[in-house]
Amino acid sequence: MDSKKNFFNDYKNPPVEYRPQYFWFLNHDMQINEMKKQLDLIKKNGGGGAFLHARHGRITPYLSEKWLEICSEAIDYGNKIGLQVWLYDEDGFPSGFCKGKTIEPNPKDFSANFIVLNNEFEVEAGEKLNVTINLEHSTSEIYGILAIPVKETDLNYEIIDYPKSCLDITDCAIEKAQHKFILEWIAPESHSLWLVCPFIREWNTRAANVLSMKAMQRFIDITHQKYYEYFRKRNIENLMGNTIPGIFTDEPGVQYCIGDKSWRRIIVFTPEMEQDYLKRYDMPLLFGLPSVFYEVKENINYRLNFWEMAADLYSKAYFRQIYDWCEKHNIWATGHLANDSNLFNQVRDQIDFFKAAKYFHLGPSDQLGTVFRAQFEKSYSLAETDNMMTPRFAGSSARLYNQPRVISECFGSSGWQISLERQKILVDWQIANGVNLFIPHDFSYSIAGPRKRDHPPAFERSSYFDEISVLNDYIGRLCYIFSQSENSKSPRPLRIGLVYGNRTILADMNPMKGNDAAMAHDAQAYIIDILQRLHYDFDILPEEVIIESKIEDKHLVYGKNEYDMLVFAALRTIKSKLYHKIINFYEKGGKILFIQKIPDKFYSSRNHPILSQNHKQTSNPFLDIISISKEKDSDMNSHQNDKDGIISFLKAQTYPIYKNNLLPIVNNILRKTREPNISIVLNKTEKEIGDIAVRQLQFNEGKNEAIFLANVSKNIYRQCRVKIHPIKSIQNQQDIDFFILDAVDGTISKIKPLKEYQMKDGVIVLILDFLAVQSYLFLIDYREDNKQDQSLFEDSDDIEEIENLTAINPYIPPNLELINEINEWNIYPTRLNILNLDKWKVNFSVEKMGIERPSYLVAKIKHLIEIE
């Protein structure tokens, strides 16, 4: 923790590391003098640094001598003027390919590899099969062909007597021409129906194999290591870890490059799987593949075995190797994942978000567009839920794995018209959900030609860039406050644990989305939305974290994190070890809430016994407990034991789940355990105002606490009753000093006890107005033994006492328009570099233009204006 004086000064004038770090698109013929001018502009307008991002339109050859030279000079100049300059590990995105250089030594194995099931052939007992197998691509081969006994179900096939009944008939396929095979085979009489499955291996030479240790080691050697060796040559390697804080890896994913073939039955592959699968599961990989594409009766272990192995290989080959290199060279591994929020797409592309995220030094997130949350109980599209969930995943990762910062690549694809007001809303939303380092997308070296349409805006070309320092100062102050670290001596704040649903998705993915996967996907977004609107702090917890947690005083404890309730949102499949942990948690006083589904499929890689002797399964082990409940109705059943442990089941029988109107029911369930740490209701009502986003952080060994409240809507709420439960127990107002911090101008004011600020039973109660887009930042300074000199702030004339909270002027940023009104138009053909307008209106007066027929006007405009 900084000294009192430094804290005050750094809050007023945030150091560069807390200010926005721009995604700097190096997208033309780079000249160092121009780069220096642009770094000066970033500095002038309140930025803290930039990422050296090779981008579409680049002319200077990537990783050439000139490229390395200009990057080094930019870093050296950034060091001189006091900016941070970060590295970026790819030419464009996704990372790992190095514009084709990664795969050069071994295109087949180092390219992105997949196993594809293009076709299947149904054969009855004794029937002869004679078919042609045509490979779709030149970069493909037959991996293996299996004959599998099956029975038909309503939607698919179900494998029977698996895996011992499978037959390898690969040798029955004879190559007749290039990529053309004839398969002849007679089905045995041992089973009435067989399915013949040709599994095809394909490799995509436009992407890298992110599961291959050797491929990813080469990627590191030709990018990360090449930068380092050049820096040594230039004697600036000592800047790594300060001026060069880290390196950004962008959107890696195991199925990123399927493209328009996403409808096919396709799964990720790498040659290393063969030895790994055999070692883990005592079975050749080929015999494990059918379970990934078809159902195995009452056994999800085989399918999950494959995905467990794939997640481990991906994590180890890509993220762990980059992390280890960064550790060795004293910089942060940072960036974000492809599809890092929406549950089904995230699981399909990352398998397990947390196995990847744990090998970032900073929590990874990406915010695209201007929509940041769903239309409550009306619509939960991908665009509406992505930004709602992304920062919560990253924030959970940061708290679980002790990552000091949470990054957000923000504002990309928001369009040229994005206003300062909208940027503030997006910043406030992400701050409330855990972000404390912003990377605005983008700052473009050039917007010539098509570059201006590369996911704008490019902020330095916007009409309000001269005013953007106000927003950058605001961001810097918030990030400074919420980057203060929670100390192990601080009391652990209680949170809810929302169980990560990837195993339910994987168990039901064939590899398309099944019913269970669809329900879990929808439920996770909806329950996250409810918890955010009810102001309960929560983390998304992977099963491994829960299994490894300790149980102390009716709570789950993992490191500095403490949870009093676990919530399962439509999850049917969990680890068998997690089942035992849940029962133990319940028996020791823990609270468990199942919503829409109760887990009834339990994964164990070695088919270990699932249930303990104390809880033998009759239909469903958790239902066995709930069935003895005296509290039964059509919506919810629950059971409480003599240790105050509670298992509840909220049925939510309507699909999709948001049509059940669960918010008031969930609110009642949660409040029976405790109130949220921060509650904001309309005065004289108990209805939480979901438009207000909140965050609470204790720091400085428990001596201080920051509270952030932000109206992320354009609605106005007056006379709101705000109840703040400090994390540290207090008895009366004399135990604390209470401050309000203006994050716009940097002023700090001490609040006197007044009618809008009272203390009741250790709870701070405020009466506040929330104008549109208005936010508040409060700070509690705990006094120790009532000693006045324990205050965080030095006595200073800069801190005044106020008696009226309404005297604080809210920051309402101007909603600037590119063009308000133009009285005269002069339209003429042009080939100049004109900034495209994403949103514009035009009115023509036919009379003033002297045109008789409006249709002629339309034709003339179309002729004169060329729109690309």
FENGI-V218415 format. One record per backbone hydrogen bond with DSSP energy under -0.5 kcal/mol. CO is the residue of the C=O (numbers start at 1). NH is the residue of the N-H. If there is no record, write none. Layout:
# FENGI-V218415
co=CO nh=NH
co=CO nh=NH
This chain:
# FENGI-V218415
co=3 nh=7
co=4 nh=8
co=5 nh=9
co=6 nh=10
co=7 nh=11
co=8 nh=12
co=9 nh=13
co=11 nh=14
co=15 nh=18
co=15 nh=19
co=16 nh=19
co=20 nh=22
co=20 nh=48
co=20 nh=49
co=22 nh=24
co=22 nh=51
co=23 nh=25
co=23 nh=443
co=24 nh=26
co=24 nh=53
co=25 nh=27
co=25 nh=445
co=26 nh=55
co=28 nh=30
co=28 nh=59
co=28 nh=60
co=31 nh=35
co=32 nh=36
co=33 nh=37
co=34 nh=38
co=35 nh=39
co=36 nh=40
co=37 nh=41
co=38 nh=42
co=39 nh=43
co=40 nh=44
co=41 nh=45
co=42 nh=47
co=43 nh=46
co=48 nh=84
co=49 nh=22
co=50 nh=86
co=51 nh=24
co=51 nh=53
co=52 nh=54
co=53 nh=26
co=54 nh=92
co=55 nh=58
co=61 nh=64
co=64 nh=68
co=65 nh=69
co=66 nh=70
co=67 nh=71
co=68 nh=72
co=69 nh=73
co=70 nh=74
co=71 nh=75
co=72 nh=76
co=73 nh=77
co=74 nh=78
co=75 nh=79
co=76 nh=80
co=77 nh=81
co=78 nh=82
co=78 nh=83
co=84 nh=50
co=86 nh=52
co=87 nh=248
co=90 nh=54
co=90 nh=92
co=94 nh=97
co=97 nh=100
co=97 nh=102
co=98 nh=101
co=100 nh=104
co=101 nh=104
co=103 nh=106
co=106 nh=110
co=107 nh=111
co=110 nh=209
co=112 nh=204
co=113 nh=269
co=114 nh=116
co=114 nh=202
co=115 nh=267
co=116 nh=118
co=116 nh=200
co=121 nh=196
co=123 nh=194
co=124 nh=127
co=127 nh=187
co=129 nh=185
co=131 nh=183
co=132 nh=134
co=133 nh=135
co=133 nh=181
co=138 nh=140
co=139 nh=203
co=141 nh=143
co=141 nh=201
co=144 nh=199
co=145 nh=169
co=146 nh=148
co=146 nh=197
co=147 nh=167
co=148 nh=195
co=149 nh=160
co=151 nh=158
co=156 nh=153
co=157 nh=295
co=158 nh=151
co=159 nh=297
co=161 nh=165
co=163 nh=166
co=167 nh=147
co=167 nh=169
co=169 nh=172
co=170 nh=173
co=172 nh=174
co=172 nh=184
co=174 nh=176
co=174 nh=182
co=177 nh=180
co=179 nh=135
co=180 nh=176
co=180 nh=177
co=181 nh=133
co=181 nh=183
co=182 nh=174
co=182 nh=184
co=183 nh=131
co=185 nh=129
co=185 nh=187
co=187 nh=126
co=188 nh=191
co=192 nh=125
co=193 nh=150
co=194 nh=123
co=195 nh=148
co=195 nh=197
co=196 nh=121
co=196 nh=198
co=197 nh=146
co=197 nh=199
co=198 nh=118
co=198 nh=200
co=199 nh=143
co=199 nh=144
co=200 nh=116
co=200 nh=202
co=201 nh=141
co=202 nh=114
co=203 nh=205
co=204 nh=112
co=204 nh=207
co=207 nh=112
co=208 nh=210
co=209 nh=212
co=211 nh=213
co=212 nh=216
co=213 nh=217
co=214 nh=218
co=215 nh=219
co=216 nh=220
co=217 nh=221
co=218 nh=222
co=219 nh=223
co=220 nh=223
co=220 nh=225
co=223 nh=227
co=224 nh=228
co=225 nh=229
co=226 nh=230
co=227 nh=231
co=228 nh=232
co=229 nh=233
co=230 nh=234
co=231 nh=236
co=231 nh=237
co=232 nh=235
co=236 nh=239
co=237 nh=240
co=239 nh=242
co=239 nh=244
co=243 nh=85
co=243 nh=245
co=244 nh=241
co=245 nh=332
co=246 nh=87
co=247 nh=334
co=248 nh=89
co=249 nh=251
co=249 nh=336
co=250 nh=94
co=250 nh=95
co=252 nh=338
co=253 nh=256
co=255 nh=258
co=256 nh=259
co=258 nh=261
co=259 nh=262
co=261 nh=264
co=264 nh=266
co=265 nh=117
co=267 nh=115
co=269 nh=113
co=270 nh=273
co=271 nh=274
co=271 nh=275
co=272 nh=276
co=273 nh=277
co=274 nh=278
co=275 nh=279
co=276 nh=280
co=277 nh=281
co=278 nh=282
co=284 nh=287
co=284 nh=288
co=285 nh=288
co=285 nh=289
co=286 nh=289
co=286 nh=290
co=289 nh=292
co=289 nh=293
co=290 nh=293
co=290 nh=294
co=295 nh=159
co=295 nh=297
co=296 nh=299
co=300 nh=304
co=301 nh=305
co=302 nh=306
co=303 nh=307
co=304 nh=308
co=305 nh=309
co=306 nh=310
co=307 nh=311
co=308 nh=312
co=309 nh=313
co=310 nh=314
co=311 nh=315
co=312 nh=316
co=313 nh=317
co=314 nh=318
co=314 nh=319
co=315 nh=320
co=316 nh=321
co=318 nh=322
co=319 nh=323
co=320 nh=324
co=321 nh=325
co=322 nh=326
co=323 nh=327
co=324 nh=328
co=325 nh=329
co=326 nh=331
co=327 nh=330
co=332 nh=247
co=332 nh=334
co=333 nh=361
co=333 nh=362
co=334 nh=249
co=336 nh=251
co=336 nh=252
co=337 nh=340
co=342 nh=346
co=343 nh=347
co=344 nh=348
co=345 nh=349
co=346 nh=350
co=346 nh=351
co=347 nh=351
co=349 nh=254
co=350 nh=352
co=352 nh=355
co=352 nh=356
co=353 nh=357
co=354 nh=358
co=356 nh=359
co=357 nh=360
co=363 nh=407
co=365 nh=409
co=366 nh=368
co=367 nh=412
co=374 nh=376
co=375 nh=378
co=375 nh=379
co=379 nh=375
co=381 nh=385
co=382 nh=386
co=383 nh=387
co=385 nh=389
co=386 nh=390
co=387 nh=391
co=389 nh=393
co=390 nh=394
co=391 nh=395
co=392 nh=396
co=393 nh=397
co=394 nh=398
co=395 nh=399
co=396 nh=400
co=397 nh=401
co=398 nh=403
co=402 nh=404
co=405 nh=363
co=406 nh=436
co=406 nh=437
co=408 nh=410
co=408 nh=439
co=409 nh=367
co=410 nh=441
co=411 nh=414
co=412 nh=369
co=415 nh=418
co=419 nh=423
co=420 nh=424
co=421 nh=425
co=422 nh=426
co=423 nh=427
co=424 nh=428
co=425 nh=429
co=426 nh=430
co=427 nh=431
co=428 nh=432
co=429 nh=433
co=430 nh=435
co=431 nh=434
co=437 nh=408
co=438 nh=21
co=438 nh=440
co=439 nh=410
co=440 nh=23
co=440 nh=442
co=442 nh=459
co=443 nh=25
co=447 nh=452
co=448 nh=451
co=449 nh=452
co=450 nh=453
co=451 nh=454
co=453 nh=455
co=455 nh=413
co=456 nh=414
co=456 nh=415
co=457 nh=459
co=458 nh=461
co=459 nh=462
co=462 nh=465
co=464 nh=467
co=464 nh=468
co=465 nh=468
co=467 nh=470
co=467 nh=471
co=468 nh=472
co=469 nh=473
co=470 nh=474
co=471 nh=475
co=472 nh=476
co=473 nh=477
co=474 nh=478
co=475 nh=479
co=476 nh=480
co=477 nh=481
co=478 nh=482
co=480 nh=483
co=481 nh=484
co=485 nh=700
co=487 nh=490
co=491 nh=493
co=493 nh=562
co=495 nh=564
co=495 nh=565
co=496 nh=498
co=496 nh=539
co=497 nh=499
co=497 nh=567
co=498 nh=541
co=501 nh=505
co=502 nh=506
co=503 nh=507
co=504 nh=508
co=505 nh=508
co=506 nh=509
co=508 nh=510
co=508 nh=514
co=512 nh=510
co=512 nh=514
co=514 nh=518
co=515 nh=519
co=516 nh=520
co=517 nh=521
co=518 nh=522
co=519 nh=523
co=520 nh=524
co=521 nh=525
co=522 nh=526
co=523 nh=527
co=524 nh=528
co=525 nh=529
co=526 nh=530
co=527 nh=531
co=528 nh=532
co=529 nh=533
co=530 nh=534
co=531 nh=536
co=532 nh=535
co=535 nh=537
co=535 nh=678
co=537 nh=496
co=539 nh=498
co=539 nh=541
co=540 nh=542
co=541 nh=500
co=542 nh=545
co=542 nh=546
co=543 nh=547
co=544 nh=548
co=545 nh=549
co=546 nh=549
co=550 nh=552
co=550 nh=557
co=552 nh=555
co=555 nh=552
co=556 nh=563
co=557 nh=550
co=558 nh=561
co=561 nh=558
co=562 nh=495
co=563 nh=556
co=564 nh=591
co=565 nh=497
co=566 nh=593
co=567 nh=499
co=567 nh=569
co=568 nh=570
co=568 nh=595
co=570 nh=572
co=572 nh=600
co=572 nh=601
co=574 nh=603
co=575 nh=579
co=576 nh=580
co=577 nh=581
co=578 nh=582
co=579 nh=583
co=580 nh=584
co=581 nh=585
co=582 nh=586
co=583 nh=587
co=584 nh=588
co=585 nh=588
co=585 nh=590
co=586 nh=589
co=590 nh=646
co=591 nh=566
co=592 nh=648
co=593 nh=568
co=594 nh=650
co=595 nh=570
co=595 nh=597
co=601 nh=574
co=603 nh=576
co=604 nh=607
co=612 nh=615
co=620 nh=624
co=621 nh=625
co=622 nh=626
co=623 nh=627
co=625 nh=628
co=626 nh=629
co=630 nh=632
co=631 nh=638
co=635 nh=651
co=636 nh=633
co=637 nh=649
co=638 nh=631
co=639 nh=647
co=641 nh=644
co=645 nh=641
co=646 nh=592
co=647 nh=639
co=648 nh=594
co=649 nh=637
co=649 nh=651
co=650 nh=596
co=656 nh=659
co=657 nh=660
co=658 nh=661
co=662 nh=666
co=663 nh=667
co=664 nh=668
co=665 nh=669
co=666 nh=670
co=667 nh=671
co=668 nh=672
co=669 nh=673
co=670 nh=673
co=670 nh=674
co=677 nh=725
co=679 nh=723
co=680 nh=689
co=681 nh=721
co=682 nh=685
co=686 nh=688
co=687 nh=682
co=688 nh=690
co=689 nh=692
co=691 nh=693
co=691 nh=712
co=693 nh=710
co=695 nh=708
co=697 nh=706
co=699 nh=704
co=700 nh=703
co=703 nh=782
co=704 nh=699
co=705 nh=780
co=706 nh=697
co=707 nh=778
co=708 nh=695
co=709 nh=776
co=710 nh=693
co=710 nh=712
co=713 nh=773
co=717 nh=770
co=719 nh=683
co=720 nh=722
co=720 nh=768
co=721 nh=681
co=721 nh=723
co=722 nh=724
co=722 nh=766
co=723 nh=679
co=723 nh=725
co=724 nh=726
co=724 nh=764
co=731 nh=762
co=732 nh=735
co=733 nh=736
co=735 nh=783
co=737 nh=781
co=738 nh=751
co=739 nh=779
co=740 nh=749
co=741 nh=743
co=742 nh=746
co=747 nh=742
co=748 nh=800
co=749 nh=740
co=750 nh=752
co=750 nh=802
co=754 nh=757
co=756 nh=767
co=757 nh=754
co=758 nh=765
co=760 nh=763
co=762 nh=726
co=763 nh=760
co=764 nh=724
co=765 nh=758
co=766 nh=722
co=766 nh=768
co=768 nh=720
co=769 nh=771
co=770 nh=717
co=771 nh=774
co=774 nh=711
co=776 nh=709
co=777 nh=741
co=778 nh=707
co=779 nh=739
co=779 nh=781
co=780 nh=705
co=780 nh=782
co=781 nh=737
co=783 nh=785
co=784 nh=787
co=786 nh=788
co=787 nh=790
co=788 nh=791
co=796 nh=799
co=798 nh=748
co=798 nh=800
co=800 nh=750
co=802 nh=752
co=804 nh=807
co=805 nh=808
co=807 nh=809
co=810 nh=812
co=811 nh=813
co=814 nh=420
co=814 nh=421
co=814 nh=816
co=832 nh=834
co=836 nh=838
co=844 nh=846
co=845 nh=849
co=846 nh=850
co=846 nh=851
co=847 nh=850
co=850 nh=852
co=852 nh=854
co=853 nh=856
co=853 nh=857
co=854 nh=858
co=855 nh=859
co=856 nh=860
co=857 nh=861
co=858 nh=862
co=859 nh=863
co=860 nh=864
co=861 nh=865
co=864 nh=866
co=865 nh=867
co=866 nh=868
